[in-house]
Amino acid sequence: ALFDRAQSLAHVGGWEWDRARQHLHLTGEALRIVGLEPGAQTVEALLSRLRHDDRRRLAEAMERVIEQRTGFDLEFAGQRGDGHGFWIRMIGEAEPGLLAAPRVAGTLQDITERKQAEETLRVQARTDPLTGILNRDAILAELDARLHDPAQARVAVLYIDLDRFKTVNDVLGHGAGDELLVRTGQRIAHAIGTEGLLARFGGDEFLVLVDGAEPEQAPRLADAILQALSRPFLFGDDEFTIGASIGIAYAPADGSRPQQLIQNADIAMYDCKRRSRNDWQVFTPDLARKQQDRLQIETQLRRALDNAEFRLVYQPQVDLRHGRIVAAEALIRWQSHQLGELRPDLFISHAETTGDIVGIGDWVLREACRQVCEWREQGLGIVRVAINVSYRQFVAEDLAVKVAETLREFALPGSALELEFTERVLIEDAPATLRTFAELRRMGVVLTIDDFGEGYSALNYLRRLPIHGLKLSQLFVEGVPENRSDVAVCEAVTAIARSLGLGLVAEGVELESQRRFLLELGVPIGQGFLFAPGLPPDEL
């Protein structure tokens, strides 16, 4: 009884098989573990409780014990009569000294709990704890396995990055952001059904693996995902609409290794996000070349300031009626030691993305003020210079303090400086924005909205900001006076400026017919190749 009690507490039973008599003896605990009745003590009854493959393994192990006089220590899975599964560890060896009719004896241990714990840990190791879908490590392992299996090597990867996710996080908090990720994962899973394998790759990024043998399947699933995410998400009384940018890459054409394939899908996703958002893009070698060019530009851009590779040229702003210069706009040029001359439209967007624009903007401010000071010392008086201020520069530092310090350094009045902002500042109607504009205006600095009409055109905010003028974009000026749409936009912007008492400068004036049209419209100042390109300081 004590021995039976010890077996029960340890979940270990004993067994003995007499081969000659074909008799199997199981102790009470061993019977309980495998779910057999005391009368059913046969090898066949025990084998019937095991999985099909494990039946064969146990039978072969017991035969080897008899033939080779060796022991075994194996784990088997099975199912009791009541339907509950179990795992057992069986140890067996031949009893010594019985050469003619050997018996095999050993122990039988219930290891179900341990196996269940191992399975739980295995699942947890593969599962994203927030969304319950596969995690990064699991999807990488799955992709690696498929790429090494010739039957599954043609696979497509969908790299999904959510658009406007940060808005929910910022407005409602991280709790709502987590809930949005969970609900997004559910929608994507429903959209792909059984056609793809879904994982959360990190942050607000998801990955889907699909069969790449049918090239049209991945784009079709991408469309289904975008459609699923197009419905608004409700958080109490708040309603948010997000989208996704999706990059698609195919193996083996776009990569035969997991990281390479995912990286190329990532490149396609970023191109999609940069161009349009809420769309999908298939990877192409041309995208990879553009990505390499971007990386090269960004690498050299970080060194450009230290290497003194930037210079400013100055394009005059001209009185359209009398032709006299009233101011100048400072335009940056980059002569890279490695890449040669690069146009601003090639590198400014990169500088915005990397944050290098803040340092570059500070250099432009100081260099323009230094040049104005030098002109004044040459007896040319004060030439007002306009410089572009990036929104990143606006929010990254106290712009009013920076401008005041620079003006003091070169002993310049605020009227020597004009700051041009994009329309983005119009929608960022934060108290700090209004306060900064008010401080700059008090200094006498001229404040202008650049390329007005191209972007947000937030007229409601335009009347609140203490600005002095607008710049009419070259985009509209180039079509006048022939293009009726461009004429209508120019008329509208001119009317807005006049009604709000704002100054107006037209950019991109290249033809005499454009100058006459703008003058008749009431635009007083223009700049463009009709008068001069950007000039070195001495030529200006």
ZAMARGU-4260 file (C-alpha; in steps of 0.2 Angstrom, whole numbers, plus 5000, padded with zeros to 4 digits):
<rodrens>
0) 5000/5000/5000 | 5014/5012/5004 | 5023/5008/4988 | 5007/5011/4978 | 5005/5027/4987
5) 5022/5033/4983 | 5019/5028/4965 | 5003/5038/4965 | 5012/5054/4972 | 5026/5053/4960
10) 5014/5049/4945 | 5026/5034/4941 | 5020/5017/4938 | 5029/5000/4936 | 5027/4988/4921
15) 5033/4971/4917 | 5032/4961/4901 | 5034/4942/4900 | 5037/4938/4882 | 5036/4920/4884
20) 5018/4920/4891 | 5014/4936/4882 | 5008/4944/4898 | 5010/4962/4903 | 5008/4968/4921
25) 5005/4986/4925 | 5004/4993/4943 | 4988/5002/4948 | 4996/5019/4945 | 5002/5014/4927
30) 4984/5008/4923 | 4977/5025/4929 | 4990/5035/4919 | 4986/5026/4902 | 4967/5024/4906
35) 4966/5005/4906 | 4955/4993/4916 | 4964/4980/4927 | 4958/4966/4916 | 4965/4974/4900
40) 4984/4971/4903 | 4990/4966/4886 | 5004/4974/4875 | 4990/4977/4862 | 4979/4986/4874
45) 4994/4998/4879 | 4999/5001/4861 | 4981/5005/4857 | 4982/5020/4868 | 4997/5027/4859
50) 4998/5038/4843 | 5000/5028/4828 | 5019/5032/4826 | 5022/5029/4844 | 5015/5011/4844
55) 5028/5006/4831 | 5042/5015/4841 | 5037/5006/4858 | 5035/4989/4849 | 5052/4990/4841
60) 5060/4996/4857 | 5054/4981/4867 | 5060/4969/4853 | 5077/4977/4854 | 5078/4975/4873
65) 5076/4957/4871 | 5087/4954/4856 | 5101/4966/4860 | 5099/4966/4879 | 5099/4985/4879
70) 5087/4997/4888 | 5077/5011/4882 | 5071/5028/4888 | 5057/5035/4877 | 5043/5048/4877
75) 5026/5043/4870 | 5009/5053/4867 | 4992/5045/4868 | 4974/5046/4872 | 4964/5038/4886
80) 4947/5030/4883 | 4938/5046/4890 | 4946/5056/4876 | 4959/5065/4887 | 4977/5065/4880
85) 4993/5061/4889 | 5011/5060/4888 | 5022/5046/4896 | 5040/5043/4899 | 5044/5024/4898
90) 5060/5016/4904 | 5063/4998/4901 | 5077/4985/4902 | 5079/4966/4901 | 5079/4957/4918
95) 5096/4949/4920 | 5100/4931/4920 | 5084/4925/4910 | 5092/4921/4893 | 5079/4908/4888
100) 5063/4918/4891 | 5067/4935/4896 | 5056/4948/4904 | 5057/4966/4901 | 5053/4978/4916
105) 5053/4996/4919 | 5044/5012/4924 | 5030/5022/4916 | 5029/5041/4921 | 5015/5053/4918
110) 5024/5069/4910 | 5008/5077/4903 | 5009/5092/4914 | 5027/5095/4909 | 5023/5093/4891
115) 5009/5105/4892 | 5020/5118/4900 | 5033/5115/4887 | 5019/5118/4874 | 5013/5133/4882
120) 5031/5141/4882 | 5033/5136/4864 | 5017/5144/4859 | 5021/5160/4870 | 5038/5160/4861
125) 5030/5161/4844 | 5015/5172/4849 | 5014/5191/4850 | 5007/5194/4868 | 4996/5209/4863
130) 4987/5203/4847 | 4988/5184/4849 | 4995/5181/4832 | 5013/5175/4827 | 5027/5186/4832
135) 5043/5192/4823 | 5054/5177/4827 | 5040/5164/4822 | 5037/5172/4805 | 5055/5173/4802
140) 5057/5154/4806 | 5042/5150/4795 | 5048/5160/4781 | 5066/5152/4782 | 5058/5135/4782
145) 5048/5139/4767 | 5063/5146/4757 | 5073/5130/4761 | 5059/5119/4755 | 5059/5117/4736
150) 5040/5114/4736 | 5036/5130/4745 | 5051/5141/4740 | 5040/5152/4729 | 5033/5163/4742
155) 5027/5181/4743 | 5029/5193/4758 | 5017/5207/4761 | 5024/5221/4772 | 5010/5231/4780
160) 5013/5248/4789 | 4998/5257/4796 | 4995/5275/4791 | 4989/5287/4804 | 4991/5275/4819
165) 5001/5288/4828 | 4986/5300/4828 | 4976/5287/4838 | 4990/5285/4850 | 4993/5303/4853
170) 4974/5308/4854 | 4967/5293/4864 | 4983/5286/4873 | 4993/5270/4872 | 4978/5259/4878
175) 4968/5264/4863 | 4983/5262/4852 | 4985/5244/4859 | 4967/5240/4856 | 4968/5247/4838
180) 4982/5235/4835 | 4972/5220/4841 | 4957/5225/4830 | 4968/5228/4815 | 4976/5211/4817
185) 4958/5204/4818 | 4953/5213/4802 | 4969/5208/4792 | 4967/5190/4798 | 4949/5190/4792
190) 4953/5198/4775 | 4967/5185/4771 | 4957/5170/4778 | 4967/5154/4775 | 4977/5160/4761
195) 4990/5168/4771 | 5000/5167/4787 | 4999/5183/4798 | 5012/5190/4811 | 5014/5206/4820
200) 5032/5211/4815 | 5034/5225/4827 | 5026/5242/4832 | 5012/5245/4820 | 5019/5234/4806
205) 5012/5217/4801 | 5019/5203/4789 | 5009/5191/4778 | 5016/5176/4770 | 5007/5169/4755
210) 5010/5157/4741 | 5020/5166/4727 | 5016/5153/4714 | 5001/5164/4708 | 5008/5181/4706
215) 4990/5189/4707 | 4986/5182/4724 | 4997/5194/4734 | 4990/5210/4726 | 4972/5203/4728
220) 4975/5200/4746 | 4983/5217/4748 | 4967/5225/4741 | 4957/5215/4753 | 4967/5221/4768
225) 4965/5239/4762 | 4947/5237/4760 | 4945/5229/4778 | 4955/5243/4785 | 4945/5257/4776
230) 4930/5255/4788 | 4931/5267/4803 | 4937/5261/4820 | 4925/5267/4834 | 4932/5271/4851
235) 4917/5277/4862 | 4911/5293/4853 | 4927/5295/4843 | 4929/5288/4825 | 4946/5285/4817
240) 4950/5280/4800 | 4967/5273/4797 | 4975/5265/4781 | 4990/5255/4777 | 5005/5256/4765
245) 5009/5238/4759 | 5025/5232/4750 | 5026/5216/4741 | 5041/5205/4737 | 5042/5188/4729
250) 5054/5174/4732 | 5066/5169/4724 | 5066/5184/4712 | 5067/5197/4725 | 5077/5187/4738
255) 5081/5169/4743 | 5084/5174/4762 | 5071/5180/4774 | 5080/5196/4778 | 5083/5200/4760
260) 5065/5197/4755 | 5058/5207/4769 | 5070/5221/4767 | 5064/5222/4748 | 5046/5222/4753
265) 5050/5235/4766 | 5058/5246/4752 | 5042/5244/4741 | 5031/5249/4757 | 5041/5265/4760
270) 5040/5270/4742 | 5021/5267/4743 | 5020/5278/4759 | 5031/5291/4751 | 5020/5292/4735
275) 5002/5290/4740 | 4999/5280/4756 | 4984/5268/4758 | 4990/5258/4743 | 5001/5243/4739
280) 5017/5243/4728 | 5027/5228/4721 | 5046/5228/4723 | 5057/5232/4708 | 5076/5233/4706
285) 5073/5251/4701 | 5066/5254/4719 | 5082/5246/4726 | 5093/5258/4716 | 5083/5273/4722
290) 5084/5267/4740 | 5103/5265/4738 | 5104/5283/4731 | 5094/5289/4745 | 5105/5281/4758
295) 5121/5288/4749 | 5113/5305/4749 | 5108/5304/4767 | 5126/5298/4772 | 5134/5312/4763
300) 5122/5324/4769 | 5127/5321/4787 | 5145/5326/4783 | 5140/5341/4772 | 5140/5354/4785
305) 5156/5349/4793 | 5164/5348/4776 | 5158/5366/4771 | 5149/5359/4756 | 5134/5371/4756
310) 5133/5389/4749 | 5119/5401/4746 | 5114/5410/4730 | 5102/5424/4730 | 5087/5427/4718
315) 5081/5445/4717 | 5063/5449/4721 | 5058/5463/4709 | 5045/5477/4708 | 5035/5470/4693
320) 5031/5488/4688 | 5047/5497/4689 | 5060/5483/4689 | 5070/5488/4705 | 5076/5475/4717
325) 5066/5475/4733 | 5073/5460/4742 | 5081/5443/4738 | 5078/5425/4743 | 5092/5414/4749
330) 5093/5398/4740 | 5104/5383/4746 | 5116/5374/4734 | 5126/5358/4739 | 5142/5354/4730
335) 5146/5337/4738 | 5164/5331/4737 | 5158/5313/4733 | 5142/5316/4723 | 5145/5332/4714
340) 5132/5346/4713 | 5114/5341/4719 | 5098/5350/4716 | 5089/5355/4732 | 5073/5345/4727
345) 5085/5330/4728 | 5092/5332/4745 | 5080/5343/4755 | 5067/5330/4757 | 5080/5318/4763
350) 5086/5331/4776 | 5068/5333/4782 | 5066/5314/4784 | 5083/5312/4793 | 5081/5328/4804
355) 5097/5335/4796 | 5086/5350/4790 | 5087/5357/4808 | 5106/5360/4807 | 5106/5365/4789
360) 5092/5378/4793 | 5102/5385/4807 | 5117/5387/4795 | 5106/5395/4782 | 5099/5408/4794
365) 5117/5412/4801 | 5125/5413/4783 | 5111/5424/4776 | 5112/5436/4791 | 5131/5436/4789
370) 5129/5441/4771 | 5117/5455/4774 | 5129/5462/4787 | 5143/5461/4774 | 5133/5470/4761
375) 5129/5483/4774 | 5147/5486/4778 | 5151/5488/4759 | 5139/5503/4760 | 5125/5494/4751
380) 5112/5497/4765 | 5101/5484/4772 | 5095/5471/4759 | 5081/5460/4766 | 5084/5442/4763
385) 5071/5428/4763 | 5075/5411/4769 | 5065/5395/4770 | 5061/5388/4787 | 5057/5369/4788
390) 5042/5364/4799 | 5055/5351/4807 | 5066/5366/4811 | 5051/5376/4818 | 5046/5362/4831
395) 5063/5356/4835 | 5070/5372/4843 | 5064/5389/4850 | 5065/5397/4833 | 5061/5415/4840
400) 5076/5413/4852 | 5087/5407/4838 | 5082/5421/4826 | 5085/5434/4840 | 5102/5428/4844
405) 5107/5428/4826 | 5101/5445/4823 | 5110/5452/4838 | 5126/5443/4833 | 5127/5453/4816
410) 5119/5469/4823 | 5104/5468/4811 | 5086/5474/4813 | 5072/5461/4811 | 5067/5469/4795
415) 5083/5463/4787 | 5075/5445/4788 | 5060/5437/4780 | 5055/5419/4785 | 5046/5408/4773
420) 5035/5394/4780 | 5025/5380/4771 | 5007/5379/4773 | 5009/5365/4786 | 5011/5378/4800
425) 4993/5384/4796 | 4985/5368/4802 | 4997/5366/4817 | 4987/5379/4826 | 4995/5376/4843
430) 4997/5391/4856 | 5016/5389/4854 | 5015/5392/4835 | 5005/5408/4838 | 5017/5413/4851
435) 5032/5411/4841 | 5025/5420/4826 | 5020/5434/4837 | 5037/5435/4845 | 5045/5435/4827
440) 5034/5449/4821 | 5038/5460/4836 | 5056/5459/4831 | 5051/5466/4814 | 5054/5450/4805
445) 5044/5448/4789 | 5033/5432/4789 | 5027/5424/4773 | 5018/5408/4769 | 5027/5400/4754
450) 5019/5391/4739 | 5002/5396/4745 | 4989/5385/4737 | 4999/5369/4734 | 4996/5361/4751
455) 4983/5363/4765 | 4976/5380/4761 | 4969/5381/4779 | 4960/5398/4777 | 4952/5397/4794
460) 4970/5397/4802 | 4977/5410/4789 | 4967/5424/4797 | 4974/5420/4815 | 4992/5419/4812
465) 5001/5436/4812 | 5009/5435/4795 | 5014/5448/4782 | 5012/5440/4765 | 5009/5425/4754
470) 5020/5418/4740 | 5011/5413/4724 | 5018/5396/4719 | 5027/5393/4703 | 5015/5379/4700
475) 5001/5391/4696 | 5012/5405/4689 | 5019/5395/4675 | 5002/5392/4666 | 4996/5410/4665
480) 4989/5418/4656 | 4984/5404/4644 | 4978/5391/4657 | 4961/5395/4663 | 4963/5385/4679
485) 4980/5393/4684 | 4972/5410/4680 | 4958/5406/4692 | 4969/5400/4706 | 4980/5416/4704
490) 4965/5427/4705 | 4959/5418/4720 | 4975/5419/4730 | 4977/5438/4725 | 4959/5441/4731
495) 4963/5432/4748 | 4979/5442/4750 | 4970/5458/4746 | 4956/5455/4758 | 4967/5450/4772
500) 4979/5465/4769 | 4994/5453/4765 | 5008/5456/4753 | 5010/5445/4738 | 5025/5438/4729
505) 5024/5428/4713 | 5038/5414/4711 | 5044/5407/4694 | 5041/5422/4683 | 5049/5417/4667
510) 5040/5426/4653 | 5036/5444/4649 | 5017/5439/4647 | 5017/5432/4664 | 5024/5448/4672
515) 5011/5459/4663 | 4997/5447/4668 | 5002/5447/4687 | 5004/5466/4686 | 4987/5468/4679
520) 4980/5456/4693 | 4988/5467/4706 | 5003/5456/4711 | 5017/5469/4715 | 5032/5458/4717
525) 5039/5444/4707 | 5055/5433/4706 | 5061/5421/4692 | 5072/5418/4677 | 5064/5433/4668
530) 5074/5444/4680 | 5088/5433/4686 | 5092/5415/4693 | 5100/5412/4710 | 5116/5423/4710
535) 5132/5423/4720 | 5132/5437/4732 | 5144/5448/4722 | 5134/5446/4706 | 5118/5451/4715
</rodrens>
